[in-house]
């Protein structure tokens, strides 16, 4: 029987996607003042509007907040120095934050911008080609700020030039200015691999895959040591002094090195997973519950479990992969992947165990990842069966679960 899918050359077709491209900005001293002015004005407008909503019971609608914005512009002339769309973006973001608080459980009321909760970015909407790369390709034209020098890869430069720019967010992060450009572009999904993988995410080891791949925790000892050292140096010095600023620059440099090192590893790992697997099975984790454990919380913070899952989700969706999460209470670690026996007495301290029924010796995390993969494939099979009406297979019959992935073969109509 021949497969209904051409396994040699299948990508899924080119598709329109919205993508964010992050570039490094090198503004002049005058441009930094303008950027900081925009950032400060955004926080000022946010606090004024939030105060009206919280203390005067104002209904946060676009009409009401737009009226307040006009009043603020008349009362505070320095707000005119901000780009017009960046001022309007404030109440758009505030309405979204308020609605999210009302609709989603566990989301708190929007907070005021303070030194502890700063606002370090602002967004400008693209209109009439007001955000564009100039002919030299190493400057980007931004309204009210001018031509800012930037650096990025050749691929990103070409992508920005060939795509429609929706908006640009300018962000200050650890003393470095970045531009996040939102564009509409074409994306060609990765080629089909016809493989499946189960991933066990844990405290002992960040990722264990059912194919035997084990991802150990990234060594950030030197970076964390430097961060703590420069934090102590900053505490010894007078805030705002020359020596304080020097220590602060070194602290920011150590922080950026840690962040970039972690992001680089996670993007490489998630790219590898999505490229080489059509089906990715994960377990549904109670991460908030994990953080309540004082022994686990510091390590969880270093691992950044949320970021790993977030990257897997959006990369899977963009490349026509199937990502499925099994139930939170599925006994992935206790269940024997060989015979199905459930070992109820398994302790957290046990990294290995032997099945009392079939005698199979298991690595705890590897066994869990295999069970997660099998359960994920079973759930997908259930979804497919539900979509096929009784006595009508439309020329397809499920041939079951193969060793790697669900396979389908062409058969005669039932």
C-alpha positions as CSV (number, residue, x, y, z in Angstrom):
1,X,0.0,0.0,0.0
2,X,1.3,3.5,-0.8
3,X,1.1,6.4,1.5
4,X,-1.4,9.2,0.6
5,X,1.3,11.8,1.5
6,X,4.4,12.3,-0.6
7,X,7.0,11.7,2.1
8,X,9.9,12.8,-0.1
9,X,8.9,16.4,-0.6
10,X,6.1,17.8,1.5
11,X,6.3,21.2,3.3
12,X,2.7,22.2,3.8
13,X,2.7,25.3,1.5
14,X,3.8,28.9,2.0
15,X,1.7,30.9,4.4
16,X,1.2,34.5,5.5
17,X,2.5,35.1,9.1
18,X,3.0,38.0,11.5
19,X,6.6,38.0,12.8
20,X,8.6,40.1,15.2
21,X,12.2,41.0,14.2
22,X,14.4,42.2,17.0
23,X,17.3,44.6,16.1
24,X,20.0,46.3,18.2
25,X,19.7,50.1,18.1
26,X,22.6,52.6,18.6
27,X,21.0,56.0,19.2
28,X,22.9,59.2,19.6
29,X,22.8,61.2,22.8
30,X,20.1,63.4,21.4
31,X,18.1,60.4,20.2
32,X,18.4,58.8,23.6
33,X,16.8,61.9,25.1
34,X,13.9,61.7,22.7
35,X,13.4,57.9,23.3
36,X,13.5,58.4,27.1
37,X,11.0,61.2,26.7
38,X,8.6,58.9,24.8
39,X,9.1,56.2,27.4
40,X,8.4,58.6,30.3
41,X,5.4,60.1,28.6
42,X,3.9,56.7,28.1
43,X,4.2,55.9,31.8
44,X,2.8,59.3,32.7
45,X,-0.3,58.9,30.5
46,X,-0.8,55.3,31.7
47,X,-0.8,56.4,35.4
48,X,-3.2,59.3,34.8
49,X,-5.7,57.1,32.9
50,X,-5.4,54.2,35.3
51,X,-6.0,56.6,38.2
52,X,-9.3,57.7,36.6
53,X,-10.4,54.1,36.1
54,X,-9.4,52.9,39.6
55,X,-10.4,55.9,41.8
56,X,-13.2,57.6,39.7
57,X,-14.8,54.5,38.4
58,X,-14.4,55.6,34.8
59,X,-15.4,52.9,32.3
60,X,-12.3,52.1,30.2
61,X,-13.7,52.5,26.7
62,X,-11.8,54.0,23.7
63,X,-14.1,57.0,23.6
64,X,-13.6,57.9,27.3
65,X,-9.8,57.4,27.3
66,X,-9.4,59.3,24.1
67,X,-11.2,62.2,25.7
68,X,-8.9,62.0,28.7
69,X,-5.8,62.0,26.4
70,X,-7.0,65.2,24.7
71,X,-7.4,66.8,28.1
72,X,-3.9,65.7,29.2
73,X,-2.3,67.1,26.0
74,X,-3.9,70.5,26.6
75,X,-2.8,70.5,30.3
76,X,0.7,69.1,29.8
77,X,2.4,70.5,26.7
78,X,5.5,68.1,27.1
79,X,3.3,65.2,25.9
80,X,3.3,66.8,22.4
81,X,7.0,65.7,22.1
82,X,5.8,62.0,21.9
83,X,4.8,60.5,18.6
84,X,1.0,60.6,18.1
85,X,0.4,56.9,17.6
86,X,2.5,56.0,20.7
87,X,0.2,58.2,22.9
88,X,-2.9,56.4,21.5
89,X,-1.3,53.0,22.0
90,X,-1.3,53.7,25.7
91,X,-5.0,53.5,26.1
92,X,-5.3,50.6,23.7
93,X,-2.9,48.6,25.9
94,X,-4.7,49.7,29.0
95,X,-8.1,48.5,27.7
96,X,-6.5,45.2,26.8
97,X,-5.0,44.8,30.3
98,X,-8.3,45.7,31.9
99,X,-10.4,43.3,29.8
100,X,-7.9,40.5,30.4
101,X,-8.3,41.1,34.2
102,X,-12.1,40.9,33.9
103,X,-12.2,37.9,31.6
104,X,-9.3,35.6,32.7
105,X,-9.1,34.1,36.1
106,X,-5.9,34.8,38.1
107,X,-5.0,38.0,36.1
108,X,-4.6,41.0,38.4
109,X,-5.8,44.5,38.0
110,X,-3.4,46.7,35.9
111,X,-0.6,48.3,37.9
112,X,0.8,51.8,38.1
113,X,4.2,52.4,36.5
114,X,6.7,53.0,39.3
115,X,10.5,52.7,39.7
116,X,9.9,49.1,40.9
117,X,7.4,48.4,38.1
118,X,8.9,50.6,35.3
119,X,7.7,51.2,31.8
120,X,10.7,50.7,29.6
121,X,9.2,50.7,26.1
122,X,6.8,52.4,23.7
123,X,5.2,51.5,20.4
124,X,4.8,53.4,17.2
125,X,2.3,52.4,14.5
126,X,3.4,52.3,10.9
127,X,1.5,54.8,8.7
128,X,2.4,56.1,5.2
129,X,5.8,54.4,5.3
130,X,6.9,56.5,8.3
131,X,9.0,53.5,9.6
132,X,11.5,52.4,7.0
133,X,15.1,51.4,6.3
134,X,17.1,54.1,4.4
135,X,19.3,53.4,1.3
136,X,22.4,52.7,3.4
137,X,20.5,49.9,5.1
138,X,22.2,50.5,8.5
139,X,19.8,53.3,9.6
140,X,16.1,53.1,10.3
141,X,13.8,56.1,10.0
142,X,11.6,56.5,13.1
143,X,9.0,59.4,13.5
144,X,10.0,62.2,15.9
145,X,13.4,60.5,16.6
146,X,15.1,60.4,13.2
147,X,17.5,58.0,11.6
148,X,18.8,55.5,14.2
149,X,21.8,53.3,13.6
150,X,21.1,49.6,14.0
151,X,22.7,46.2,13.6
152,X,21.1,42.9,12.7
153,X,21.7,39.9,10.3
154,X,21.5,40.2,6.5
155,X,18.5,37.9,6.5
156,X,16.6,40.1,8.9
157,X,17.5,43.3,6.9
158,X,16.2,41.7,3.7
159,X,13.1,40.4,5.5
160,X,12.2,43.9,6.8
161,X,12.7,45.5,3.4
162,X,10.6,42.9,1.6
163,X,7.8,42.9,4.2
164,X,5.0,45.3,5.3
165,X,5.9,46.9,8.7
166,X,2.9,47.1,11.1
167,X,4.5,48.7,14.1
168,X,7.8,49.1,16.0
169,X,8.4,48.9,19.7
170,X,11.5,50.6,21.1
171,X,12.7,49.0,24.3
172,X,15.4,49.7,26.9
173,X,16.7,46.5,28.4
174,X,19.7,46.4,30.7
175,X,21.1,49.7,29.3
176,X,20.7,48.5,25.7
177,X,18.2,49.9,23.2
178,X,16.3,47.4,21.0
179,X,13.8,47.8,18.2
180,X,11.1,45.1,17.8
181,X,9.6,45.4,14.3
182,X,6.3,43.7,13.7
183,X,6.0,42.7,10.0
184,X,3.7,40.7,7.7
185,X,5.8,38.2,5.8
186,X,5.7,34.9,4.0
187,X,6.9,31.7,5.8
188,X,7.7,28.4,4.3
189,X,7.1,25.6,6.9
190,X,9.8,23.1,7.5
191,X,9.8,19.8,5.6
192,X,7.9,16.9,7.1
193,X,9.9,14.5,9.2
194,X,7.3,11.9,9.9
195,X,8.6,11.4,13.4
196,X,7.0,11.8,16.8
197,X,8.6,12.6,20.2
198,X,7.5,12.8,23.8
199,X,9.2,15.3,26.1
200,X,9.4,15.1,29.9
201,X,10.1,18.4,31.5
202,X,11.5,18.1,35.0
203,X,13.5,19.6,37.9
204,X,16.4,17.1,37.8
205,X,16.9,17.6,34.0
206,X,15.1,20.3,32.0
207,X,14.3,18.0,29.0
208,X,14.3,14.3,28.4
209,X,13.1,13.0,25.0
210,X,11.6,9.7,24.1
211,X,14.3,9.2,21.4
212,X,17.0,9.2,24.1
213,X,18.1,12.8,23.8
214,X,18.7,14.4,27.2
215,X,19.2,18.2,27.7
216,X,21.1,19.0,30.8
217,X,20.8,22.4,32.6
218,X,22.8,25.2,31.1
219,X,25.9,26.1,33.1
220,X,25.4,29.8,34.1
221,X,27.6,29.7,37.2
222,X,30.1,32.4,36.0
223,X,27.4,34.7,34.8
224,X,25.4,34.5,38.0
225,X,28.6,34.9,40.0
226,X,29.4,38.1,38.1
227,X,25.9,39.4,38.5
228,X,26.0,39.0,42.3
229,X,29.5,40.6,42.5
230,X,28.4,43.8,40.6
231,X,25.2,44.0,42.6
232,X,27.3,44.2,45.7
233,X,29.6,46.8,44.1
234,X,26.6,48.9,43.2
235,X,25.3,48.7,46.8
236,X,28.6,50.1,48.1
237,X,28.5,53.2,45.9
238,X,26.4,56.4,45.8
239,X,23.6,56.0,43.3
240,X,24.2,58.3,40.3
241,X,27.9,58.7,40.9
242,X,30.5,57.9,38.2
243,X,31.7,54.7,40.0
244,X,28.1,53.6,40.5
245,X,27.4,54.0,36.7
246,X,30.6,52.0,35.9
247,X,29.5,49.2,38.1
248,X,26.0,49.4,36.7
249,X,27.3,49.0,33.1
250,X,29.2,45.9,34.1
251,X,26.1,44.5,35.9
252,X,24.0,45.1,32.7
253,X,26.7,43.4,30.6
254,X,26.7,40.3,32.8
255,X,22.9,40.2,32.8
256,X,22.7,40.5,29.0
257,X,25.3,37.7,28.7
258,X,23.3,35.4,30.8
259,X,20.0,36.2,29.0
260,X,21.5,35.8,25.5
261,X,23.2,32.6,26.4
262,X,20.0,31.1,27.7
263,X,17.9,32.4,24.8
264,X,20.4,31.0,22.3
265,X,20.3,27.5,23.8
266,X,16.5,27.4,24.0
267,X,16.0,28.6,20.4
268,X,18.4,25.9,19.2
269,X,16.7,23.2,21.2
270,X,13.1,24.1,20.2
271,X,14.2,24.5,16.6
272,X,15.7,21.1,16.6
273,X,12.6,19.5,18.2
274,X,10.2,21.1,15.7
275,X,12.4,20.5,12.7
276,X,12.8,16.7,13.4
277,X,9.3,15.9,14.7
278,X,5.8,16.2,13.3
279,X,4.2,15.4,16.6
280,X,5.4,16.7,19.9
281,X,3.8,15.5,23.1
282,X,4.2,17.3,26.4
283,X,2.6,16.8,29.8
284,X,0.4,19.6,31.3
285,X,2.4,20.9,34.2
286,X,1.4,22.7,37.4
287,X,4.3,25.1,37.3
288,X,2.7,27.5,39.8
289,X,2.4,24.7,42.3
290,X,6.1,23.8,41.7
291,X,7.1,27.4,42.5
292,X,5.5,27.1,45.9
293,X,8.3,24.6,46.8
294,X,11.2,26.7,48.2
295,X,13.8,24.1,47.1
296,X,12.5,24.0,43.5
297,X,11.8,27.6,42.9
298,X,15.4,28.9,42.3
299,X,16.1,26.1,39.8
300,X,12.8,26.5,38.0
301,X,13.6,30.2,37.6
302,X,16.9,29.3,36.0
303,X,15.3,26.7,33.7
304,X,12.5,29.0,32.5
305,X,10.0,26.2,31.8
306,X,7.3,28.7,30.5
307,X,9.7,29.9,27.8
308,X,10.5,26.4,26.5
309,X,6.8,25.6,26.2
310,X,6.0,29.0,24.6
311,X,8.7,28.5,21.9
312,X,7.5,25.0,21.2
313,X,3.9,26.1,20.8
314,X,4.5,29.0,18.4
315,X,7.1,27.2,16.3
316,X,4.9,24.1,16.0
317,X,1.9,26.2,14.9
318,X,4.0,28.1,12.3
319,X,5.5,24.9,10.8
320,X,2.3,22.8,10.7
321,X,3.4,20.5,13.6
322,X,1.0,18.9,16.0
323,X,1.7,19.8,19.7
324,X,-0.4,18.0,22.2
325,X,-0.4,18.1,26.0
326,X,-1.4,15.0,27.9
327,X,-3.5,15.3,31.2
328,X,-1.9,16.7,34.3
329,X,-2.6,13.6,36.3
330,X,-1.4,11.1,33.7
331,X,1.1,8.8,35.6
332,X,4.0,9.2,33.1
333,X,6.7,8.4,35.7
334,X,4.9,5.5,37.4
335,X,3.8,3.6,34.4
336,X,6.0,1.0,32.8
337,X,6.5,1.8,29.1
338,X,7.1,-1.9,28.3
339,X,4.1,-3.6,29.9
340,X,1.9,-0.9,31.3
341,X,2.2,-1.8,35.0
342,X,1.8,1.2,37.3
343,X,4.4,1.4,40.1
344,X,2.4,3.3,42.8
345,X,5.3,3.4,45.3
346,X,7.7,5.4,43.1
347,X,9.4,8.1,45.2
348,X,10.7,11.5,43.9
349,X,14.2,10.5,45.0
350,X,14.2,7.4,42.7
351,X,16.0,8.2,39.4
352,X,15.8,4.6,38.2
353,X,13.4,1.7,39.0
354,X,12.7,-1.9,37.8
355,X,9.2,-3.0,36.9
356,X,8.0,-5.7,39.3
357,X,5.9,-7.3,36.6
358,X,8.1,-7.6,33.5
359,X,11.5,-6.9,35.1
360,X,12.3,-4.0,32.7
361,X,14.8,-1.5,34.2
362,X,13.8,2.1,33.6
363,X,15.5,5.5,33.7
364,X,12.7,7.5,35.4
365,X,12.7,10.5,33.0
366,X,13.2,8.5,29.8
367,X,10.4,6.1,30.7
368,X,8.2,9.1,31.4
369,X,8.9,10.7,28.0
370,X,8.1,7.4,26.2
371,X,4.8,7.2,28.1
372,X,4.0,10.8,27.2
373,X,4.7,10.1,23.5
374,X,2.4,7.0,23.5
375,X,-0.4,8.9,25.3
376,X,-0.1,11.8,23.0
377,X,-0.4,9.5,19.9
378,X,-3.4,7.8,21.5
379,X,-5.1,11.1,22.1
380,X,-4.5,12.2,18.5
381,X,-5.9,8.8,17.2
382,X,-9.0,9.4,19.3
383,X,-9.4,12.9,17.7
384,X,-9.1,11.4,14.2
385,X,-11.6,8.6,14.9
386,X,-14.2,11.1,16.1
387,X,-14.0,13.0,12.9
388,X,-14.6,10.0,10.7
389,X,-18.4,9.1,10.5
390,X,-19.5,5.5,11.0
391,X,-19.2,3.3,7.9
392,X,-17.6,6.2,5.9
393,X,-13.8,6.4,5.9
394,X,-13.6,8.6,2.8
395,X,-11.1,6.3,1.2
396,X,-8.9,6.3,4.3
397,X,-8.5,3.8,7.1
398,X,-6.2,4.3,10.1
399,X,-3.5,1.7,10.1
400,X,-2.8,2.3,13.8
401,X,0.2,3.8,15.5
402,X,3.6,3.0,14.1
403,X,6.8,3.0,16.0
404,X,7.3,6.7,15.3
405,X,4.1,8.3,14.2
406,X,0.5,7.7,13.1
407,X,0.5,6.3,9.6
408,X,-2.3,6.3,7.0
409,X,-2.6,4.2,3.9
410,X,-4.9,4.4,0.9
411,X,-7.6,1.7,0.9
412,X,-10.9,1.1,-0.8
413,X,-14.0,2.8,0.6
414,X,-15.7,0.8,3.3
